[in-house]
Amino acid sequence: MALIPAQVPTLVQAGVSVLIETGAGGAAGYPDPAYLEKGARILATRAEVFASADLIATVRFAGANPAGFEADLSQMRADQMVVGLAEPLSEPALIARAASKGIALFALELIPRITKAQAMDVLSSMATVAGYKAVLLAAASLPRMFPMLTTAAGTLQAARVFVVGAGVAGLQAIATARRLGAVVEAYDVRPAVREQVQSLGARFVALELDTSAAEGAQGYARELGEEFYRKQREMMARVVAQSDVVITTAAVPGQRAPILITAPMIAGMRSGSVIVDLAAERGGNCEVTRPGETVQVEGVTVIGPLNLPATVPYHASQMFSKNLANFIRHIVRDGRWVLSNDDEITASTLVTRNGEILEPRVRERLAAAGAAREGG
């Protein structure tokens, strides 16, 4: 759910009237009466909300929700705004469709990694949920327990967990696996995260690779090239072979996820081991991942979950809603919408407006796709 009842008063105080589609929050544990108590109005249908609202707040739009995109877009008008996850770099054609409608689209994936935007960072919030849930999926599939136990029947050795990528999802996976008693190792292309990994009780795996170009200007991961990833896979193979669980989290915005775990590496793992590929939505970090499926390869279970935050809807909605409300309050002044190109947060997230595509990377990808079609 994009907005929970607790965040309604903060928007009302900012001069925003809140309209909720009836039953919209029910599946996440937020019933209609809770919204009414906080000052929202409940409208009977989705169409009524679209017809009445200046701004549509949604979790997934455009490329993040291709199945429902056309239906939602058909109900929008040129003077409306929409805020949500939109996958603008992955699905530029759908962004072009939104632009042609004349709407102002804010893509929350593009929130800059700056201090004043931290409270709006939905990617970090959703990654927190995904990292936690990934460990639970692994624990449920692994044919052994995570903690070391000394029993009358003998000592049970702790499971070994290897987390690839120490961003928000990876750090939460490390913390959760440690709480369950596993021995945890972690790797990231950014050596600077070593202290964060160690502070959670995990061992940082150091690989002798040049990682100076691993992070972009706004704090998001950058694609490093196939030769780098080939060397990385060679060096990680030994750690993967010794692990009972591998959790991969490496993703580059708008790009296919890099392949980090190959079929030969899986063949070297112990039978019964588990891989949870959190990059499955972008093709996967594991060579054999099937997005949305669980497969068995060489006795290893490979899980490719999609949209894990949706499996923990109550708290995922709570976190998303707080980020979203902070963003909306940022573009409201005295009950009026204020969209300033001089503001870094607004300029970074506003992808389309007045029929134009404002995000240069989306324009570049559309031009490249057009050139490819013309080239046959």
Backbone hydrogen bonds in HBPLUS format (Angstrom, degrees):
<---DONOR---> <-ACCEPTOR-->    atom                        ^
c    i                          cat <-CA-CA->   ^        H-A-AA   ^      H-
h    n   atom  resd res      DA  || num        DHA   H-A  angle D-A-AA Bond
n    s   type  num  typ     dist DA aas  dist angle  dist       angle   num
A0007-GLN N   A0004-ILE O   3.12 MM   3  5.85 152.5  2.20 122.4 128.9     1
A0008-VAL N   A0005-PRO O   3.04 MM   3  5.36 155.8  2.10 112.5 120.0     2
A0011-LEU N   A0008-VAL O   3.05 MM   3  5.37 128.0  2.33 107.7 120.8     3
A0012-VAL N   A0008-VAL O   2.97 MM   4  6.24 159.7  2.01 157.7 164.3     4
A0013-GLN N   A0009-PRO O   2.91 MM   4  6.02 160.2  1.95 150.2 154.7     5
A0014-ALA N   A0011-LEU O   3.03 MM   3  4.98 129.9  2.29  93.4 107.4     6
A0016-VAL N   A0011-LEU O   2.94 MM   5  5.30 158.6  1.99 144.8 143.5     7
A0015-GLY N   A0012-VAL O   2.96 MM   3  5.13 160.1  2.00 108.1 113.6     8
A0041-ARG N   A0018-VAL O   2.90 MM  23  6.27 166.9  1.92 163.0 166.6     9
A0020-ILE N   A0041-ARG O   2.82 MM  21  6.13 159.7  1.86 165.7 172.2    10
A0043-LEU N   A0020-ILE O   2.86 MM  23  6.01 164.4  1.88 153.0 157.9    11
A0024-ALA N   A0021-GLU O   3.02 MM   3  5.44 160.2  2.06 140.3 139.3    12
A0022-THR N   A0043-LEU O   2.85 MM  21  5.74 147.7  1.96 178.7 169.4    13
A0026-GLY N   A0023-GLY O   3.21 MM   3  5.20 154.3  2.28 103.8 111.5    14
A0028-ALA N   A0025-GLY O   3.16 MM   3  5.50 136.1  2.36 106.7 118.5    15
A0030-TYR N   A0025-GLY O   2.81 MM   5  4.68 160.0  1.85 140.5 135.6    16
A0029-GLY N   A0026-GLY O   3.04 MM   3  5.16 159.3  2.08 106.7 113.3    17
A0034-ALA N   A0031-PRO O   3.12 MM   3  5.69 134.5  2.33 114.0 124.9    18
A0035-TYR N   A0032-ASP O   2.93 MM   3  5.32 129.4  2.20 110.5 123.7    19
A0036-LEU N   A0032-ASP O   3.12 MM   4  6.48 159.0  2.17 155.6 162.0    20
A0037-GLU N   A0033-PRO O   2.97 MM   4  6.16 157.8  2.02 149.5 154.7    21
A0038-LYS N   A0035-TYR O   3.08 MM   3  5.21 133.7  2.30  99.0 111.6    22
A0040-ALA N   A0035-TYR O   3.06 MM   5  5.36 167.0  2.07 145.5 141.4    23
A0039-GLY N   A0036-LEU O   3.14 MM   3  5.26 162.3  2.17 105.7 111.2    24
A0049-VAL N   A0045-THR O   3.36 MM   4  6.72 152.3  2.44 140.8 147.3    25
A0050-PHE N   A0046-ARG O   3.04 MM   4  6.39 163.8  2.06 156.6 160.2    26
A0051-ALA N   A0047-ALA O   2.93 MM   4  6.10 150.6  2.02 144.6 153.1    27
A0052-SER N   A0048-GLU O   3.04 MM   4  6.09 137.2  2.22 141.6 151.5    28
A0052-SER N   A0049-VAL O   3.23 MM   3  5.27 131.8  2.47  96.3 108.6    29
A0053-ALA N   A0049-VAL O   2.99 MM   4  5.86 152.5  2.07 157.9 162.1    30
A0081-MET N   A0054-ASP O   2.90 MM  27  6.26 154.8  1.97 151.3 159.6    31
A0056-ILE N   A0081-MET O   2.76 MM  25  6.15 160.4  1.80 144.9 148.8    32
A0083-VAL N   A0056-ILE O   2.89 MM  27  6.29 159.2  1.94 163.5 166.5    33
A0058-THR N   A0083-VAL O   3.01 MM  25  6.23 172.0  2.01 173.1 172.6    34
A0085-LEU N   A0059-VAL O   3.01 MM  26  5.93 162.2  2.04 136.2 138.1    35
A0061-PHE N   A0085-LEU O   2.76 MM  24  5.97 151.2  1.84 168.3 176.5    36
A0064-ALA N   A0061-PHE O   2.98 MM   3  5.28 150.1  2.08 143.3 135.9    37
A0065-ASN N   A0062-ALA O   2.95 MM   3  5.41 156.5  2.01 114.6 122.4    38
A0063-GLY N   A0086-ALA O   2.99 MM  23  5.17 121.6  2.34 147.1 134.7    39
A0068-GLY N   A0065-ASN O   3.16 MM   3  5.73 132.0  2.40 112.7 123.4    40
A0069-PHE N   A0065-ASN O   3.02 MM   4  5.86 119.4  2.40 148.6 165.2    41
A0072-ASP N   A0068-GLY O   3.16 MM   4  6.36 160.1  2.20 152.4 157.9    42
A0073-LEU N   A0069-PHE O   2.81 MM   4  5.98 167.7  1.82 161.4 165.6    43
A0074-SER N   A0070-GLU O   2.96 MM   4  6.01 152.2  2.04 145.8 152.0    44
A0075-GLN N   A0072-ASP O   3.06 MM   3  5.44 147.5  2.16 107.6 117.1    45
A0076-MET N   A0073-LEU O   3.09 MM   3  5.26 162.9  2.12 109.0 114.4    46
A0080-GLN N   A0077-ARG O   3.13 MM   3  5.73 164.7  2.15 126.2 126.7    47
A0104-ALA N   A0080-GLN O   2.98 MM  24  6.38 164.8  2.01 152.3 157.1    48
A0082-VAL N   A0104-ALA O   2.93 MM  22  6.38 149.6  2.02 161.1 163.5    49
A0106-PHE N   A0082-VAL O   2.88 MM  24  6.17 172.6  1.89 170.4 172.8    50
A0084-GLY N   A0106-PHE O   3.26 MM  22  6.59 158.7  2.31 162.3 166.7    51
A0108-LEU N   A0084-GLY O   3.02 MM  24  5.53 164.9  2.04 127.0 131.9    52
A0091-GLU N   A0087-GLU O   3.02 MM   4  6.01 156.3  2.08 158.2 163.3    53
A0094-LEU N   A0091-GLU O   3.18 MM   3  5.74 131.9  2.42 112.7 122.9    54
A0095-ILE N   A0091-GLU O   3.40 MM   4  6.78 150.0  2.50 144.4 152.9    55
A0096-ALA N   A0092-PRO O   2.93 MM   4  6.24 148.2  2.04 147.1 155.6    56
A0097-ARG N   A0093-ALA O   3.14 MM   4  6.49 143.7  2.28 136.6 145.9    57
A0098-ALA N   A0094-LEU O   3.02 MM   4  6.38 152.0  2.11 144.0 151.1    58
A0099-ALA N   A0095-ILE O   2.90 MM   4  6.19 155.4  1.96 149.0 156.0    59
A0100-SER N   A0096-ALA O   2.97 MM   4  6.19 152.8  2.04 144.9 151.7    60
A0101-LYS N   A0098-ALA O   3.14 MM   3  5.27 138.9  2.32  98.7 110.2    61
A0102-GLY N   A0099-ALA O   2.89 MM   3  5.18 144.8  2.01 106.1 117.2    62
A0105-LEU N   A0352-THR O   3.05 MM 247  5.19 141.4  2.20 124.1 135.1    63
A0351-VAL N   A0105-LEU O   2.79 MM 246  5.58 154.1  1.86 168.7 177.7    64
A0107-ALA N   A0349-THR O   2.91 MM 242  5.20 156.9  1.96 147.3 145.1    65
A0110-LEU N   A0107-ALA O   3.13 MM   3  5.91 161.7  2.17 120.2 125.1    66
A0111-ILE N   A0108-LEU O   3.34 MM   3  5.50 165.1  2.36 110.7 110.1    67
A0114-ILE N   A0112-PRO O   2.88 MM   2  5.56 133.9  2.10 104.7  90.8    68
A0117-ALA N   A0114-ILE O   3.05 MM   3  5.47 149.8  2.15 112.1 121.4    69
A0118-GLN N   A0115-THR O   3.21 MM   3  5.47 167.1  2.23 111.5 115.4    70
A0120-MET N   A0117-ALA O   2.90 MM   3  5.35 161.8  1.93 118.3 123.8    71
A0121-ASP N   A0118-GLN O   3.27 MM   3  5.25 171.3  2.28 110.0 112.2    72
A0122-VAL N   A0120-MET O   2.93 MM   2  5.97 115.7  2.36 117.6 101.7    73
A0125-SER N   A0121-ASP O   3.29 MM   4  6.63 157.9  2.34 144.6 150.9    74
A0126-MET N   A0122-VAL O   2.88 MM   4  6.08 168.1  1.90 157.7 159.6    75
A0127-ALA N   A0123-LEU O   2.87 MM   4  5.94 147.2  1.98 141.8 151.7    76
A0128-THR N   A0124-SER O   2.98 MM   4  6.16 143.4  2.12 142.4 150.9    77
A0129-VAL N   A0125-SER O   3.37 MM   4  6.80 154.1  2.45 143.8 148.9    78
A0130-ALA N   A0126-MET O   2.98 MM   4  6.24 162.6  2.01 147.4 152.6    79
A0131-GLY N   A0127-ALA O   2.86 MM   4  5.96 163.0  1.89 150.5 154.3    80
A0132-TYR N   A0128-THR O   3.23 MM   4  6.37 160.3  2.27 144.2 149.0    81
A0133-LYS N   A0129-VAL O   2.96 MM   4  6.16 169.7  1.97 156.4 159.3    82
A0134-ALA N   A0130-ALA O   2.87 MM   4  5.91 148.8  1.96 147.4 155.7    83
A0137-LEU N   A0133-LYS O   2.93 MM   4  6.24 155.3  1.99 153.6 160.1    84
A0138-ALA N   A0134-ALA O   3.01 MM   4  6.27 157.2  2.06 145.4 151.7    85
A0139-ALA N   A0135-VAL O   2.85 MM   4  6.07 162.3  1.88 151.1 156.0    86
A0140-ALA N   A0136-LEU O   2.97 MM   4  6.10 151.1  2.05 143.6 150.9    87
A0141-SER N   A0137-LEU O   3.13 MM   4  6.32 137.7  2.32 140.1 150.6    88
A0141-SER N   A0138-ALA O   3.13 MM   3  5.19 129.7  2.40  96.6 109.8    89
A0142-LEU N   A0138-ALA O   2.87 MM   4  5.93 141.1  2.02 153.1 163.5    90
A0159-ALA N   A0146-PHE O   2.91 MM  13  4.76 157.5  1.97 128.1 135.4    91
A0149-LEU N   A0156-LEU O   2.99 MM   7  5.01 145.7  2.11 130.6 141.4    92
A0156-LEU N   A0149-LEU O   2.66 MM   7  5.01 166.8  1.68 156.4 161.1    93
A0151-THR N   A0154-GLY O   3.01 MM   3  5.12 161.2  2.05 127.1 132.0    94
A0154-GLY N   A0151-THR O   2.96 MM   3  5.12 161.2  2.00 109.3 112.5    95
A0183-VAL N   A0159-ALA O   2.88 MM  24  6.16 165.4  1.90 169.5 172.2    96
A0244-ASP N   A0160-ARG O   2.84 MM  84  5.20 148.1  1.94 133.4 143.9    97
A0245-VAL N   A0160-ARG O   3.04 MM  85  6.40 151.5  2.12 158.1 161.1    98
A0161-VAL N   A0183-VAL O   2.82 MM  22  6.11 165.4  1.84 159.9 164.3    99
A0185-GLU N   A0161-VAL O   2.82 MM  24  6.24 158.2  1.87 162.5 170.0   100
A0162-PHE N   A0245-VAL O   2.80 MM  83  6.17 160.2  1.83 154.5 160.7   101
A0247-ILE N   A0162-PHE O   2.90 MM  85  6.32 158.6  1.94 154.4 160.2   102
A0163-VAL N   A0185-GLU O   2.86 MM  22  6.29 161.7  1.89 151.4 154.7   103
A0187-TYR N   A0163-VAL O   2.95 MM  24  6.47 150.2  2.04 160.8 167.6   104
A0164-VAL N   A0247-ILE O   2.80 MM  83  6.11 167.6  1.81 160.8 164.9   105
A0249-THR N   A0164-VAL O   2.96 MM  85  6.07 146.4  2.08 164.1 170.4   106
A0165-GLY N   A0187-TYR O   2.64 MM  22  5.75 164.8  1.66 173.2 173.4   107
A0171-LEU N   A0167-GLY O   2.87 MM   4  5.99 163.5  1.90 155.4 159.7   108
A0172-GLN N   A0168-VAL O   3.04 MM   4  6.19 156.6  2.09 146.4 152.7   109
A0173-ALA N   A0169-ALA O   2.90 MM   4  6.13 151.2  1.98 146.5 155.2   110
A0174-ILE N   A0170-GLY O   2.87 MM   4  6.15 155.7  1.93 149.0 155.6   111
A0175-ALA N   A0171-LEU O   2.96 MM   4  6.19 166.6  1.98 147.9 151.1   112
A0176-THR N   A0172-GLN O   2.93 MM   4  6.07 158.8  1.98 146.6 152.4   113
A0177-ALA N   A0173-ALA O   2.90 MM   4  6.01 165.8  1.92 151.6 155.7   114
A0178-ARG N   A0174-ILE O   2.92 MM   4  6.08 156.8  1.98 151.6 158.2   115
A0179-ARG N   A0175-ALA O   2.98 MM   4  6.18 152.9  2.05 141.7 149.1   116
A0180-LEU N   A0176-THR O   3.06 MM   4  6.36 140.1  2.23 141.7 152.3   117
A0182-ALA N   A0177-ALA O   3.03 MM   5  5.57 161.9  2.06 155.0 149.1   118
A0181-GLY N   A0178-ARG O   2.89 MM   3  4.96 153.5  1.96 102.6 111.3   119
A0203-ARG N   A0184-VAL O   2.99 MM  19  6.47 160.0  2.03 147.0 149.3   120
A0186-ALA N   A0203-ARG O   2.93 MM  17  6.29 149.8  2.02 161.1 163.0   121
A0205-VAL N   A0186-ALA O   2.74 MM  19  5.78 171.5  1.75 161.8 162.9   122
A0193-VAL N   A0190-ARG O   3.14 MM   3  6.05 173.4  2.14 128.7 130.1   123
A0194-ARG N   A0191-PRO O   3.08 MM   3  5.65 165.3  2.10 121.2 123.9   124
A0196-GLN N   A0193-VAL O   3.01 MM   3  5.22 117.9  2.41 102.9 118.4   125
A0197-VAL N   A0193-VAL O   3.03 MM   4  6.34 162.0  2.06 162.4 167.4   126
A0198-GLN N   A0194-ARG O   2.92 MM   4  6.18 166.6  1.93 157.8 161.5   127
A0199-SER N   A0195-GLU O   2.86 MM   4  5.93 146.1  1.97 142.2 151.5   128
A0200-LEU N   A0197-VAL O   3.17 MM   3  5.49 146.7  2.29 104.2 113.5   129
A0202-ALA N   A0197-VAL O   3.32 MM   5  5.70 159.9  2.37 146.8 142.9   130
A0201-GLY N   A0198-GLN O   2.96 MM   3  5.11 161.6  1.99 108.9 113.7   131
A0209-LEU N   A0207-LEU O   2.87 MM   2  5.74 122.4  2.21 114.8  97.9   132
A0214-ALA N   A0211-THR O   3.16 MM   3  5.33 159.1  2.21 121.4 119.4   133
A0222-ARG N   A0214-ALA O   3.05 MM   8  5.33 149.5  2.14 138.2 135.6   134
A0216-GLY N   A0220-TYR O   2.83 MM   4  5.44 178.2  1.83 167.7 167.7   135
A0219-GLY N   A0216-GLY O   3.18 MM   3  5.40 164.8  2.21 112.8 114.5   136
A0229-TYR N   A0225-GLY O   3.26 MM   4  6.61 164.5  2.29 150.6 154.7   137
A0230-ARG N   A0226-GLU O   2.83 MM   4  6.03 148.8  1.93 150.3 159.2   138
A0231-LYS N   A0227-GLU O   3.16 MM   4  6.41 164.6  2.19 149.5 151.8   139
A0232-GLN N   A0228-PHE O   2.91 MM   4  6.15 154.9  1.98 149.6 157.9   140
A0233-ARG N   A0229-TYR O   2.90 MM   4  6.09 157.5  1.96 147.1 151.7   141
A0234-GLU N   A0230-ARG O   3.13 MM   4  6.42 159.1  2.18 148.2 153.4   142
A0235-MET N   A0231-LYS O   3.11 MM   4  6.37 158.9  2.16 149.9 154.5   143
A0236-MET N   A0232-GLN O   2.98 MM   4  6.18 143.8  2.12 147.3 157.7   144
A0237-ALA N   A0233-ARG O   3.11 MM   4  6.06 131.5  2.35 146.4 156.2   145
A0239-VAL N   A0236-MET O   3.02 MM   3  5.43 115.2  2.46 110.6 125.6   146
A0240-VAL N   A0236-MET O   3.01 MM   4  6.22 165.6  2.03 163.5 168.3   147
A0241-ALA N   A0237-ALA O   3.00 MM   4  6.17 158.3  2.05 148.8 154.2   148
A0242-GLN N   A0238-ARG O   3.32 MM   4  6.56 139.3  2.49 140.2 149.6   149
A0242-GLN N   A0239-VAL O   3.19 MM   3  5.30 131.5  2.43  98.2 110.6   150
A0243-SER N   A0240-VAL O   3.11 MM   3  5.21 160.0  2.15 107.6 113.9   151
A0274-VAL N   A0244-ASP O   2.89 MM  30  6.36 157.5  1.95 153.5 160.1   152
A0246-VAL N   A0274-VAL O   2.89 MM  28  6.40 152.4  1.96 153.3 162.4   153
A0276-VAL N   A0246-VAL O   2.89 MM  30  6.38 156.7  1.94 158.0 165.9   154
A0248-THR N   A0276-VAL O   3.05 MM  28  6.48 155.5  2.11 152.9 160.5   155
A0278-LEU N   A0248-THR O   2.85 MM  30  5.78 147.8  1.95 157.8 160.9   156
A0255-GLN N   A0252-VAL O   3.01 MM   3  5.45 162.1  2.04 143.2 141.2   157
A0257-ALA N   A0282-ARG O   2.92 MM  25  5.37 171.3  1.93 143.7 146.6   158
A0260-LEU N   A0285-ASN O   2.65 MM  25  5.19 158.7  1.69 139.7 146.3   159
A0261-ILE N   A0285-ASN O   2.99 MM  24  6.25 166.3  2.01 150.6 152.3   160
A0287-GLU N   A0261-ILE O   2.77 MM  26  6.08 167.3  1.78 173.9 173.3   161
A0265-MET N   A0262-THR O   3.10 MM   3  5.18 120.1  2.47  97.4 112.2   162
A0266-ILE N   A0262-THR O   3.05 MM   4  6.44 151.1  2.13 149.4 157.7   163
A0267-ALA N   A0263-ALA O   2.96 MM   4  6.27 153.1  2.03 150.5 158.3   164
A0268-GLY N   A0264-PRO O   3.21 MM   4  6.46 129.7  2.48 134.5 146.3   165
A0268-GLY N   A0265-MET O   3.12 MM   3  5.16 135.8  2.33  94.8 107.1   166
A0269-MET N   A0266-ILE O   3.01 MM   3  5.28 162.8  2.04 110.6 116.2   167
A0273-SER N   A0270-ARG O   3.11 MM   3  5.74 155.6  2.17 139.1 140.1   168
A0272-GLY N   A0299-GLY O   2.80 MM  27  5.74 171.1  1.81 141.5 144.6   169
A0301-THR N   A0273-SER O   2.95 MM  28  6.34 160.0  1.99 161.9 158.2   170
A0275-ILE N   A0301-THR O   2.76 MM  26  6.15 158.7  1.81 165.9 170.4   171
A0303-ILE N   A0275-ILE O   2.77 MM  28  6.08 172.8  1.77 167.1 168.1   172
A0277-ASP N   A0303-ILE O   2.88 MM  26  6.09 176.0  1.88 176.1 174.8   173
A0280-ALA N   A0277-ASP O   3.26 MM   3  5.63 148.9  2.36 117.0 116.9   174
A0282-ARG N   A0279-ALA O   2.90 MM   3  5.51 149.7  2.00 118.3 127.4   175
A0284-GLY N   A0279-ALA O   2.91 MM   5  4.57 130.1  2.16 136.7 123.2   176
A0283-GLY N   A0280-ALA O   3.01 MM   3  4.99 151.6  2.09 116.5 113.4   177
A0289-THR N   A0286-CYS O   3.16 MM   3  5.37 166.3  2.18 112.3 116.6   178
A0293-GLU N   A0290-ARG O   2.89 MM   3  5.44 151.8  1.97 151.8 149.3   179
A0292-GLY N   A0304-GLY O   2.59 MM  12  5.27 150.8  1.67 161.0 162.5   180
A0304-GLY N   A0293-GLU O   2.95 MM  11  5.51 156.9  2.00 156.6 164.2   181
A0295-VAL N   A0302-VAL O   2.93 MM   7  5.28 161.7  1.97 148.3 150.4   182
A0302-VAL N   A0295-VAL O   2.79 MM   7  5.28 172.8  1.80 163.2 165.7   183
A0297-VAL N   A0300-VAL O   2.85 MM   3  5.13 165.5  1.87 149.6 152.5   184
A0300-VAL N   A0297-VAL O   2.82 MM   3  5.13 161.2  1.85 116.0 122.1   185
A0310-ALA N   A0307-ASN O   3.06 MM   3  5.74 143.7  2.20 117.9 126.5   186
A0311-THR N   A0308-LEU O   2.82 MM   3  5.40 158.6  1.87 120.8 128.0   187
A0312-VAL N   A0309-PRO O   3.01 MM   3  5.39 162.1  2.04 112.2 117.9   188
A0316-ALA N   A0312-VAL O   3.02 MM   4  5.93 159.4  2.07 163.0 167.6   189
A0317-SER N   A0313-PRO O   2.93 MM   4  5.66 155.2  1.99 133.8 140.6   190
A0318-GLN N   A0314-TYR O   3.09 MM   4  6.31 148.8  2.20 136.8 145.9   191
A0319-MET N   A0315-HIS O   3.02 MM   4  6.23 160.8  2.06 149.4 152.3   192
A0320-PHE N   A0316-ALA O   2.92 MM   4  6.06 170.2  1.93 152.5 155.8   193
A0321-SER N   A0317-SER O   2.84 MM   4  5.72 163.2  1.87 146.1 151.6   194
A0322-LYS N   A0318-GLN O   3.23 MM   4  6.35 154.3  2.30 138.4 144.4   195
A0323-ASN N   A0319-MET O   3.15 MM   4  6.44 165.5  2.17 153.5 156.6   196
A0324-LEU N   A0320-PHE O   2.83 MM   4  6.06 164.6  1.86 156.3 161.2   197
A0325-ALA N   A0321-SER O   2.83 MM   4  5.94 166.2  1.84 152.0 155.6   198
A0326-ASN N   A0322-LYS O   3.09 MM   4  6.22 156.9  2.14 144.5 150.7   199
A0327-PHE N   A0323-ASN O   3.03 MM   4  6.33 151.0  2.11 145.5 153.7   200
A0328-ILE N   A0324-LEU O   2.88 MM   4  6.20 164.1  1.90 157.8 161.6   201
A0329-ARG N   A0325-ALA O   2.95 MM   4  6.11 164.6  1.97 150.2 154.4   202
A0330-HIS N   A0326-ASN O   3.09 MM   4  6.23 134.8  2.30 133.7 145.6   203
A0330-HIS N   A0327-PHE O   2.98 MM   3  4.99 125.6  2.29  94.6 109.8   204
A0331-ILE N   A0328-ILE O   3.06 MM   3  5.39 138.3  2.24 104.5 115.3   205
A0332-VAL N   A0329-ARG O   3.35 MM   3  5.11 166.6  2.37 101.8 103.3   206
A0338-VAL N   A0331-ILE O   2.83 MM   7  5.19 166.3  1.85 138.0 141.3   207
A0333-ARG N   A0336-ARG O   2.78 MM   3  5.22 163.3  1.81 153.5 158.5   208
A0336-ARG N   A0333-ARG O   2.95 MM   3  5.22 150.6  2.04 109.7 119.1   209
A0343-ASP N   A0340-SER O   3.18 MM   3  5.52 161.0  2.22 107.0 112.8   210
A0347-ALA N   A0343-ASP O   2.88 MM   4  5.99 171.2  1.89 160.6 163.6   211
A0348-SER N   A0344-GLU O   2.97 MM   4  5.89 147.6  2.08 138.4 146.3   212
A0349-THR N   A0345-ILE O   3.22 MM   4  6.31 147.7  2.33 143.7 150.7   213
A0350-LEU N   A0346-THR O   2.96 MM   4  5.84 149.4  2.05 158.3 163.6   214
A0358-LEU N   A0351-VAL O   2.63 MM   7  5.09 152.6  1.70 142.8 150.4   215
A0353-ARG N   A0356-GLU O   2.99 MM   3  5.38 151.0  2.07 143.9 153.0   216
A0356-GLU N   A0353-ARG O   2.95 MM   3  5.38 164.3  1.97 118.0 123.2   217
A0362-VAL N   A0359-GLU O   3.13 MM   3  5.53 130.5  2.38 108.6 120.7   218
A0363-ARG N   A0359-GLU O   3.26 MM   4  6.65 157.9  2.31 150.9 157.2   219
A0364-GLU N   A0360-PRO O   2.91 MM   4  6.16 156.2  1.97 149.3 155.8   220
A0365-ARG N   A0361-ARG O   3.10 MM   4  6.26 154.2  2.17 139.2 145.3   221
A0366-LEU N   A0362-VAL O   2.98 MM   4  6.21 154.3  2.04 149.7 156.8   222
A0367-ALA N   A0363-ARG O   2.93 MM   4  6.14 157.2  1.98 148.6 154.9   223
A0368-ALA N   A0364-GLU O   2.90 MM   4  6.14 154.6  1.97 145.4 152.6   224
A0369-ALA N   A0365-ARG O   2.92 MM   4  6.07 154.6  1.98 141.5 148.4   225
A0370-GLY N   A0366-LEU O   2.93 MM   4  6.14 151.8  2.01 144.4 152.1   226
A0371-ALA N   A0367-ALA O   2.92 MM   4  6.15 156.1  1.98 147.8 154.0   227
A0372-ALA N   A0368-ALA O   2.95 MM   4  6.14 150.2  2.04 142.9 151.0   228
A0373-ARG N   A0369-ALA O   3.07 MM   4  6.32 151.4  2.16 142.2 149.1   229
A0374-GLU N   A0370-GLY O   3.02 MM   4  6.27 157.2  2.08 147.2 153.4   230
A0375-GLY N   A0371-ALA O   2.88 MM   4  6.05 142.8  2.02 140.2 150.8   231
A0376-GLY N   A0373-ARG O   3.14 MM   3  5.13 148.5  2.24  96.1 105.7   232
